[in-house]
Amino acid sequence: MLNNQINISTDELKVMLETGFILRDAGKFDAAEKVFKGCIELMEHSEVPEVGLGTVFLHKKDFDFALKTCKEASDRYPKSDYARLHYAEALLFKNKKDEAFVELKKIIENDPDSNYAKTAENLIESVDLIVN
């Protein structure tokens, strides 16, 4: 509820999110984690900062926490193919290929022409590079 107590514009929130992704990509994982946790507090109805946090842990190779974080986001936002895609990715990194395929196929079924479906198809095709 913090966002209701202070006035932050949508553009400012987008900049904060982008900062988290930039920090993550620069390998500044602790800083990225803090940014995404702050965004979670400010954007309580968006899966993006939760998934962003999960991707920080994917980059850190902390696959247990990445899986937990991405699963929670996917459960909280069941209609989000964005959250489902990253949950499936985390499953793959945990060598849970069958479970990941179920999630990836759901994404493809939801909207076969979406970018998420194309990414899901690419993950299915390249799974051998990720799993073992």
N, C-alpha and C positions, 0 to 999 in steps of 0.2 A: 504493500500500500504506500510505499515511500513516494512513488510518482504522483500520487494524489496530494501529497503534502508539499511538494515542490513543483515548480513549473519548468518542465523540460520539454522542448519541442521534439517532434518526430525526427527532424533532421539532426538534432543533437544526439538523440538515441542511436540513429544510424551511424553517426561518426564514432560514437563509443563502441558500437559493435565492430565496425571496420577496424578500429584501433586494436581490438582484441585479436582479430584475425591477422593483422599485420604483425603484432607482437608474437603471436604463435608461429607464424611463418619465419620470423627472424630468430626463432629459437629462444625467445624470452618467455619461457613457459610460466614462471611464477607471476610475472606481470600480466600475462594474458589471462591466467586463471583468475586473478583479482578483478580484472576488467569484466570478464564474463560473469563472475559472481555478482558484481555490482549491477550489471545489466539485468540479471535474473530478478533482482529486487525491484528494478525500475520497470521491467517489462513483464509483469506477472501473467500476461495472457499471450505470450509468444514463446514458441519452442526454440527460436533461433539462438538465444544466449545459452540455453541448456545444452543444445547440440554443439554449439561452439565450445563450451566447456568440455564436452565429451571428446571433441576433436583435439583439444590440447593434450588430453591423456593418450589419445591414439598416437600423436606425434612423439610423446614422451615414452612410448612403448609400455605404458602402464595399462595393459589391456584389460585387467580386471576392473579397474575404476572406470575406464572408457566404456566398457560393456554395461556396467551398472548405471552410469550417467545417461548413456544413449537409450538404454531400455526404459529408464524412468521418463525420459522425454517422449519416447514413442508411446508409452502407456498413457501418459498425461495428454498427449495430442494424437489420438489414434487415426485421425484423418490426414495427418501430415506425412506425406511421402518423404519429405526432407528428413524428418526424424527417423522414419522407418529405414531409409537408406543408410544412414550412419549407424543405426543399430545393427543392420545386416553386416555392414563393414566391420564393426567391432566383433560380431559373431565369427566372421571369417578369420580375423586375427587371433581369435581364441580357438581356432580349428573346429568350429561348430558349423561345418559346411551344410549339413542337412537343414538345420534351423535357419541359417542364413538364406538358403535357397527359397525356403517358404516365404520369408519376408521379401526377398527380391522379386519373386513371382507375383506377390500381392501388389507390388508397386507397378509392375508391368500390366497387370490386369486392371488396376485402377484407372490408368490413363496411358495406353500404349504409345501415344505420340509425344508424351512429355519428356523433358530433359532428364527427369528422374528415372523414367523407364529406360531411356537410352543408357544412362549410367548403370542401372541395374543389369541390363543386358551385357554391358562391357565387363562388369564384375563377374558375372556368371562365366563369360568366355575366358576371363583371365584368372579364374580362381586358383589354378595350379601354381601361379606365381606367388599367391598370397598364402595358401594353405600348403604346408610342407613343401 
